[in-house]
């Protein structure tokens, strides 16, 4: 989806639900990394298909790993931010890299049903997910995750506050 914020809603809910295993900021940062190439195509800076190789699981793994590596230096900032938000934040380099990969793969999974030009299983040119949902339906599903993410965050923050 060109409007990456749509991805933040379901991804936040998933990262919160599995926060012991997923680094939330890296998981979300991966959504920005993967949409750089489509943004460059949309703005005319580069040519080619809208999504191209960035929206394949193979190359997406590399992009996600890079998101994790690039996120790692910000670990002290993330830690202070999450402590201020009363959110338990425990991570490490491996968790950040894995979170980047998983974030990109979930992004591809979310985009695959609505974009014909995505070939998620490259080198195969097939997209067996295309057409399962339309853009409007996917947008509605993503918006449904707002209360889920808010409730999960509240529950985790409240639980963390009670421990202190």
FIKOLZA-1660 file (N, C-alpha, C; in steps of 0.1 Angstrom, whole numbers, plus 5000, padded with zeros to 4 digits):
% residues 164
   i   px   py   pz ch aa at
   1 5008 4988 5000  A  X  N
   1 5000 5000 5000  A  X CA
   1 5009 5012 5000  A  X  C
   2 5006 5021 4991  A  X  N
   2 5015 5033 4991  A  X CA
   2 5013 5041 5004  A  X  C
   3 5002 5040 5011  A  X  N
   3 5000 5046 5024  A  X CA
   3 5005 5037 5035  A  X  C
   4 5018 5037 5037  A  X  N
   4 5024 5028 5047  A  X CA
   4 5017 5028 5060  A  X  C
   5 5012 5040 5065  A  X  N
   5 5006 5040 5078  A  X CA
   5 4995 5029 5080  A  X  C
   6 4989 5025 5069  A  X  N
   6 4979 5014 5070  A  X CA
   6 4986 5001 5075  A  X  C
   7 4998 4999 5072  A  X  N
   7 5006 4987 5076  A  X CA
   7 5009 4988 5091  A  X  C
   8 5010 5000 5096  A  X  N
   8 5014 5002 5110  A  X CA
   8 5003 4996 5120  A  X  C
   9 4991 4996 5115  A  X  N
   9 4980 4992 5124  A  X CA
   9 4980 4977 5127  A  X  C
  10 4979 4969 5117  A  X  N
  10 4980 4954 5119  A  X CA
  10 4994 4950 5124  A  X  C
  11 5004 4957 5119  A  X  N
  11 5018 4953 5124  A  X CA
  11 5020 4956 5138  A  X  C
  12 5014 4968 5143  A  X  N
  12 5015 4971 5157  A  X CA
  12 5008 4961 5166  A  X  C
  13 4997 4957 5162  A  X  N
  13 4989 4947 5169  A  X CA
  13 4997 4934 5170  A  X  C
  14 5003 4930 5159  A  X  N
  14 5010 4917 5159  A  X CA
  14 5023 4919 5168  A  X  C
  15 5030 4930 5166  A  X  N
  15 5042 4932 5174  A  X CA
  15 5039 4933 5189  A  X  C
  16 5028 4939 5192  A  X  N
  16 5024 4940 5206  A  X CA
  16 5020 4926 5212  A  X  C
  17 5013 4918 5204  A  X  N
  17 5009 4905 5208  A  X CA
  17 5020 4896 5210  A  X  C
  18 5031 4898 5203  A  X  N
  18 5043 4889 5204  A  X CA
  18 5055 4897 5208  A  X  C
  19 5053 4907 5217  A  X  N
  19 5064 4916 5220  A  X CA
  19 5076 4910 5227  A  X  C
  20 5074 4898 5232  A  X  N
  20 5086 4891 5237  A  X CA
  20 5095 4886 5226  A  X  C
  21 5090 4884 5214  A  X  N
  21 5098 4879 5203  A  X CA
  21 5100 4889 5192  A  X  C
  22 5093 4900 5192  A  X  N
  22 5094 4909 5181  A  X CA
  22 5098 4923 5186  A  X  C
  23 5107 4929 5180  A  X  N
  23 5111 4943 5183  A  X CA
  23 5102 4952 5175  A  X  C
  24 5093 4959 5183  A  X  N
  24 5083 4967 5177  A  X CA
  24 5088 4978 5168  A  X  C
  25 5097 4986 5172  A  X  N
  25 5102 4997 5163  A  X CA
  25 5108 4992 5150  A  X  C
  26 5116 4981 5151  A  X  N
  26 5122 4976 5139  A  X CA
  26 5112 4970 5130  A  X  C
  27 5102 4963 5136  A  X  N
  27 5091 4957 5128  A  X CA
  27 5084 4968 5120  A  X  C
  28 5082 4979 5126  A  X  N
  28 5075 4990 5119  A  X CA
  28 5084 4997 5109  A  X  C
  29 5097 4999 5113  A  X  N
  29 5106 5006 5104  A  X CA
  29 5108 4998 5091  A  X  C
  30 5107 4985 5092  A  X  N
  30 5108 4977 5080  A  X CA
  30 5097 4981 5070  A  X  C
  31 5086 4985 5074  A  X  N
  31 5075 4990 5065  A  X CA
  31 5079 5002 5057  A  X  C
  32 5087 5011 5063  A  X  N
  32 5092 5023 5056  A  X CA
  32 5103 5019 5046  A  X  C
  33 5112 5010 5051  A  X  N
  33 5123 5006 5042  A  X CA
  33 5117 4999 5029  A  X  C
  34 5107 4991 5030  A  X  N
  34 5102 4983 5019  A  X CA
  34 5095 4992 5009  A  X  C
  35 5089 5003 5014  A  X  N
  35 5082 5012 5005  A  X CA
  35 5090 5024 4999  A  X  C
  36 5103 5024 5001  A  X  N
  36 5111 5034 4995  A  X CA
  36 5111 5033 4980  A  X  C
  37 5113 5021 4975  A  X  N
  37 5113 5019 4961  A  X CA
  37 5100 5022 4954  A  X  C
  38 5088 5018 4959  A  X  N
  38 5076 5022 4953  A  X CA
  38 5074 5038 4954  A  X  C
  39 5079 5044 4964  A  X  N
  39 5078 5059 4965  A  X CA
  39 5086 5065 4955  A  X  C
  40 5098 5060 4952  A  X  N
  40 5107 5065 4942  A  X CA
  40 5100 5064 4928  A  X  C
  41 5093 5052 4926  A  X  N
  41 5086 5050 4913  A  X CA
  41 5074 5060 4912  A  X  C
  42 5067 5061 4922  A  X  N
  42 5055 5070 4922  A  X CA
  42 5059 5085 4920  A  X  C
  43 5070 5089 4925  A  X  N
  43 5074 5103 4924  A  X CA
  43 5082 5105 4911  A  X  C
  44 5085 5095 4903  A  X  N
  44 5092 5096 4890  A  X CA
  44 5107 5096 4891  A  X  C
  45 5112 5094 4903  A  X  N
  45 5126 5094 4905  A  X CA
  45 5133 5082 4898  A  X  C
  46 5126 5071 4898  A  X  N
  46 5131 5059 4891  A  X CA
  46 5120 5053 4883  A  X  C
  47 5123 5045 4874  A  X  N
  47 5113 5038 4866  A  X CA
  47 5112 5023 4870  A  X  C
  48 5104 5016 4863  A  X  N
  48 5102 5002 4866  A  X CA
  48 5089 5000 4872  A  X  C
  49 5086 4987 4876  A  X  N
  49 5073 4984 4882  A  X CA
  49 5072 4990 4896  A  X  C
  50 5060 4993 4900  A  X  N
  50 5057 5000 4912  A  X CA
  50 5064 4992 4924  A  X  C
  51 5063 4979 4925  A  X  N
  51 5068 4972 4936  A  X CA
  51 5081 4964 4933  A  X  C
  52 5082 4959 4922  A  X  N
  52 5095 4952 4918  A  X CA
  52 5100 4942 4928  A  X  C
  53 5113 4940 4928  A  X  N
  53 5119 4930 4936  A  X CA
  53 5118 4933 4951  A  X  C
  54 5116 4945 4955  A  X  N
  54 5115 4948 4969  A  X CA
  54 5103 4941 4976  A  X  C
  55 5093 4938 4968  A  X  N
  55 5081 4931 4974  A  X CA
  55 5081 4917 4970  A  X  C
  56 5093 4910 4972  A  X  N
  56 5094 4896 4971  A  X CA
  56 5100 4891 4984  A  X  C
  57 5096 4879 4988  A  X  N
  57 5101 4873 5000  A  X CA
  57 5116 4872 5000  A  X  C
  58 5121 4868 4989  A  X  N
  58 5136 4866 4988  A  X CA
  58 5143 4879 4990  A  X  C
  59 5141 4889 4982  A  X  N
  59 5148 4902 4984  A  X CA
  59 5143 4910 4996  A  X  C
  60 5130 4907 5000  A  X  N
  60 5125 4914 5012  A  X CA
  60 5132 4910 5024  A  X  C
  61 5137 4897 5025  A  X  N
  61 5145 4893 5036  A  X CA
  61 5157 4901 5038  A  X  C
  62 5164 4905 5027  A  X  N
  62 5175 4913 5027  A  X CA
  62 5172 4927 5032  A  X  C
  63 5161 4933 5027  A  X  N
  63 5156 4946 5031  A  X CA
  63 5153 4946 5046  A  X  C
  64 5146 4936 5051  A  X  N
  64 5143 4935 5065  A  X CA
  64 5155 4934 5074  A  X  C
  65 5165 4926 5069  A  X  N
  65 5177 4924 5077  A  X CA
  65 5184 4938 5078  A  X  C
  66 5184 4945 5067  A  X  N
  66 5190 4959 5067  A  X CA
  66 5183 4968 5076  A  X  C
  67 5169 4967 5077  A  X  N
  67 5162 4975 5086  A  X CA
  67 5166 4972 5100  A  X  C
  68 5168 4959 5103  A  X  N
  68 5173 4955 5117  A  X CA
  68 5186 4961 5120  A  X  C
  69 5195 4960 5110  A  X  N
  69 5209 4964 5112  A  X CA
  69 5209 4980 5114  A  X  C
  70 5201 4987 5106  A  X  N
  70 5201 5001 5107  A  X CA
  70 5193 5006 5119  A  X  C
  71 5185 4998 5125  A  X  N
  71 5177 5001 5137  A  X CA
  71 5186 4999 5149  A  X  C
  72 5195 4990 5149  A  X  N
  72 5203 4987 5161  A  X CA
  72 5210 4999 5167  A  X  C
  73 5216 5008 5160  A  X  N
  73 5223 5019 5167  A  X CA
  73 5213 5028 5175  A  X  C
  74 5200 5027 5172  A  X  N
  74 5190 5035 5179  A  X CA
  74 5185 5028 5191  A  X  C
  75 5190 5017 5195  A  X  N
  75 5186 5009 5207  A  X CA
  75 5185 5018 5219  A  X  C
  76 5195 5026 5223  A  X  N
  76 5194 5034 5235  A  X CA
  76 5182 5044 5234  A  X  C
  77 5179 5049 5222  A  X  N
  77 5168 5059 5221  A  X CA
  77 5155 5051 5223  A  X  C
  78 5154 5039 5216  A  X  N
  78 5142 5031 5218  A  X CA
  78 5139 5028 5232  A  X  C
  79 5150 5024 5239  A  X  N
  79 5149 5020 5253  A  X CA
  79 5143 5031 5262  A  X  C
  80 5149 5043 5260  A  X  N
  80 5144 5055 5268  A  X CA
  80 5129 5058 5264  A  X  C
  81 5126 5058 5251  A  X  N
  81 5113 5061 5247  A  X CA
  81 5103 5051 5253  A  X  C
  82 5106 5038 5252  A  X  N
  82 5096 5028 5257  A  X CA
  82 5095 5028 5272  A  X  C
  83 5106 5031 5279  A  X  N
  83 5106 5033 5293  A  X CA
  83 5096 5044 5297  A  X  C
  84 5097 5055 5290  A  X  N
  84 5089 5067 5292  A  X CA
  84 5074 5063 5290  A  X  C
  85 5072 5054 5280  A  X  N
  85 5058 5050 5277  A  X CA
  85 5053 5038 5286  A  X  C
  86 5062 5035 5296  A  X  N
  86 5058 5024 5305  A  X CA
  86 5056 5010 5298  A  X  C
  87 5065 5009 5288  A  X  N
  87 5064 4997 5280  A  X CA
  87 5076 4989 5281  A  X  C
  88 5075 4976 5285  A  X  N
  88 5088 4968 5287  A  X CA
  88 5095 4966 5273  A  X  C
  89 5107 4970 5273  A  X  N
  89 5115 4969 5260  A  X CA
  89 5128 4962 5263  A  X  C
  90 5128 4949 5258  A  X  N
  90 5140 4941 5259  A  X CA
  90 5143 4935 5246  A  X  C
  91 5155 4938 5240  A  X  N
  91 5158 4934 5227  A  X CA
  91 5172 4931 5225  A  X  C
  92 5176 4926 5214  A  X  N
  92 5190 4924 5211  A  X CA
  92 5192 4924 5195  A  X  C
  93 5204 4924 5191  A  X  N
  93 5206 4925 5176  A  X CA
  93 5199 4915 5168  A  X  C
  94 5199 4902 5172  A  X  N
  94 5193 4891 5165  A  X CA
  94 5178 4893 5164  A  X  C
  95 5172 4897 5175  A  X  N
  95 5158 4900 5176  A  X CA
  95 5154 4911 5166  A  X  C
  96 5162 4921 5165  A  X  N
  96 5160 4933 5157  A  X CA
  96 5161 4929 5142  A  X  C
  97 5171 4921 5138  A  X  N
  97 5172 4917 5124  A  X CA
  97 5160 4908 5121  A  X  C
  98 5157 4898 5129  A  X  N
  98 5145 4889 5126  A  X CA
  98 5132 4897 5126  A  X  C
  99 5131 4907 5134  A  X  N
  99 5119 4916 5134  A  X CA
  99 5118 4924 5121  A  X  C
 100 5129 4928 5116  A  X  N
 100 5129 4935 5103  A  X CA
 100 5125 4926 5092  A  X  C
 101 5130 4914 5092  A  X  N
 101 5126 4904 5081  A  X CA
 101 5111 4901 5082  A  X  C
 102 5106 4898 5094  A  X  N
 102 5092 4895 5096  A  X CA
 102 5083 4906 5093  A  X  C
 103 5088 4918 5096  A  X  N
 103 5080 4930 5093  A  X CA
 103 5078 4932 5078  A  X  C
 104 5089 4930 5070  A  X  N
 104 5088 4931 5056  A  X CA
 104 5080 4920 5050  A  X  C
 105 5081 4908 5055  A  X  N
 105 5073 4897 5050  A  X CA
 105 5058 4899 5052  A  X  C
 106 5055 4904 5064  A  X  N
 106 5041 4907 5066  A  X CA
 106 5036 4918 5057  A  X  C
 107 5044 4928 5055  A  X  N
 107 5041 4939 5045  A  X CA
 107 5038 4933 5032  A  X  C
 108 5046 4924 5027  A  X  N
 108 5044 4918 5014  A  X CA
 108 5031 4909 5014  A  X  C
 109 5029 4902 5025  A  X  N
 109 5016 4895 5026  A  X CA
 109 5004 4904 5025  A  X  C
 110 5005 4915 5031  A  X  N
 110 4994 4925 5031  A  X CA
 110 4992 4931 5018  A  X  C
 111 5003 4934 5010  A  X  N
 111 5002 4940 4997  A  X CA
 111 4998 4930 4986  A  X  C
 112 5002 4917 4987  A  X  N
 112 5001 4908 4977  A  X CA
 112 4986 4906 4972  A  X  C
 113 4976 4906 4980  A  X  N
 113 4963 4904 4975  A  X CA
 113 4957 4915 4966  A  X  C
 114 4963 4927 4968  A  X  N
 114 4957 4939 4961  A  X CA
 114 4966 4945 4950  A  X  C
 115 4978 4940 4948  A  X  N
 115 4986 4945 4937  A  X CA
 115 4990 4934 4927  A  X  C
 116 4986 4936 4915  A  X  N
 116 4989 4927 4904  A  X CA
 116 5004 4925 4901  A  X  C
 117 5012 4936 4903  A  X  N
 117 5026 4936 4899  A  X CA
 117 5035 4929 4909  A  X  C
 118 5029 4925 4921  A  X  N
 118 5038 4919 4931  A  X CA
 118 5039 4904 4927  A  X  C
 119 5052 4900 4928  A  X  N
 119 5055 4886 4926  A  X CA
 119 5062 4881 4939  A  X  C
 120 5054 4878 4949  A  X  N
 120 5060 4875 4962  A  X CA
 120 5070 4863 4962  A  X  C
 121 5067 4854 4954  A  X  N
 121 5075 4841 4954  A  X CA
 121 5086 4841 4943  A  X  C
 122 5091 4853 4939  A  X  N
 122 5102 4854 4929  A  X CA
 122 5112 4843 4932  A  X  C
 123 5117 4836 4922  A  X  N
 123 5116 4839 4908  A  X CA
 123 5103 4835 4901  A  X  C
 124 5094 4829 4907  A  X  N
 124 5081 4827 4901  A  X CA
 124 5074 4840 4899  A  X  C
 125 5068 4841 4887  A  X  N
 125 5061 4853 4884  A  X CA
 125 5046 4853 4888  A  X  C
 126 5042 4842 4895  A  X  N
 126 5028 4841 4899  A  X CA
 126 5026 4848 4913  A  X  C
 127 5014 4853 4914  A  X  N
 127 5010 4858 4927  A  X CA
 127 4997 4852 4931  A  X  C
 128 4997 4841 4937  A  X  N
 128 4985 4833 4941  A  X CA
 128 4975 4841 4950  A  X  C
 129 4980 4851 4956  A  X  N
 129 4972 4859 4966  A  X CA
 129 4965 4870 4959  A  X  C
 130 4969 4874 4947  A  X  N
 130 4963 4886 4941  A  X CA
 130 4948 4883 4938  A  X  C
 131 4940 4893 4942  A  X  N
 131 4925 4893 4940  A  X CA
 131 4917 4887 4951  A  X  C
 132 4924 4882 4962  A  X  N
 132 4917 4876 4973  A  X CA
 132 4909 4887 4980  A  X  C
 133 4915 4899 4980  A  X  N
 133 4908 4911 4986  A  X CA
 133 4911 4923 4977  A  X  C
 134 4902 4933 4977  A  X  N
 134 4905 4945 4970  A  X CA
 134 4911 4955 4980  A  X  C
 135 4915 4967 4974  A  X  N
 135 4921 4977 4982  A  X CA
 135 4912 4982 4994  A  X  C
 136 4900 4984 4991  A  X  N
 136 4890 4989 5001  A  X CA
 136 4889 4978 5012  A  X  C
 137 4888 4966 5009  A  X  N
 137 4886 4955 5019  A  X CA
 137 4899 4955 5028  A  X  C
 138 4911 4955 5021  A  X  N
 138 4923 4954 5029  A  X CA
 138 4924 4967 5038  A  X  C
 139 4921 4978 5033  A  X  N
 139 4921 4990 5041  A  X CA
 139 4912 4989 5053  A  X  C
 140 4900 4984 5051  A  X  N
 140 4891 4982 5063  A  X CA
 140 4896 4972 5073  A  X  C
 141 4902 4961 5068  A  X  N
 141 4908 4951 5077  A  X CA
 141 4920 4958 5085  A  X  C
 142 4928 4966 5079  A  X  N
 142 4939 4973 5086  A  X CA
 142 4933 4982 5096  A  X  C
 143 4923 4990 5093  A  X  N
 143 4917 4999 5103  A  X CA
 143 4910 4992 5115  A  X  C
 144 4906 4980 5113  A  X  N
 144 4900 4972 5124  A  X CA
 144 4911 4969 5135  A  X  C
 145 4923 4970 5131  A  X  N
 145 4934 4967 5141  A  X CA
 145 4937 4979 5150  A  X  C
 146 4931 4990 5148  A  X  N
 146 4933 5002 5157  A  X CA
 146 4929 4998 5171  A  X  C
 147 4917 4994 5174  A  X  N
 147 4913 4991 5188  A  X CA
 147 4921 4979 5193  A  X  C
 148 4925 4969 5185  A  X  N
 148 4933 4958 5189  A  X CA
 148 4946 4963 5194  A  X  C
 149 4953 4971 5186  A  X  N
 149 4966 4976 5190  A  X CA
 149 4965 4985 5203  A  X  C
 150 4955 4993 5204  A  X  N
 150 4954 5002 5215  A  X CA
 150 4951 4994 5228  A  X  C
 151 4943 4984 5227  A  X  N
 151 4940 4975 5239  A  X CA
 151 4952 4967 5243  A  X  C
 152 4959 4962 5233  A  X  N
 152 4972 4954 5236  A  X CA
 152 4982 4963 5243  A  X  C
 153 4984 4975 5237  A  X  N
 153 4993 4985 5243  A  X CA
 153 4989 4988 5258  A  X  C
 154 4977 4991 5260  A  X  N
 154 4972 4995 5273  A  X CA
 154 4974 4983 5283  A  X  C
 155 4971 4971 5279  A  X  N
 155 4973 4960 5287  A  X CA
 155 4987 4958 5291  A  X  C
 156 4996 4959 5282  A  X  N
 156 5010 4957 5284  A  X CA
 156 5016 4968 5293  A  X  C
 157 5012 4980 5290  A  X  N
 157 5017 4992 5298  A  X CA
 157 5012 4991 5312  A  X  C
 158 4999 4987 5314  A  X  N
 158 4993 4986 5327  A  X CA
 158 5000 4975 5335  A  X  C
 159 5002 4964 5329  A  X  N
 159 5009 4953 5335  A  X CA
 159 5023 4957 5339  A  X  C
 160 5030 4964 5331  A  X  N
 160 5044 4969 5334  A  X CA
 160 5044 4979 5345  A  X  C
 161 5034 4988 5346  A  X  N
 161 5033 4998 5356  A  X CA
 161 5031 4991 5370  A  X  C
 162 5023 4980 5370  A  X  N
 162 5020 4973 5383  A  X CA
 162 5033 4966 5388  A  X  C
 163 5042 4963 5380  A  X  N
 163 5054 4956 5384  A  X CA
 163 5063 4965 5391  A  X  C
 164 5063 4978 5388  A  X  N
 164 5072 4988 5394  A  X CA
 164 5067 4994 5407  A  X  C
% end
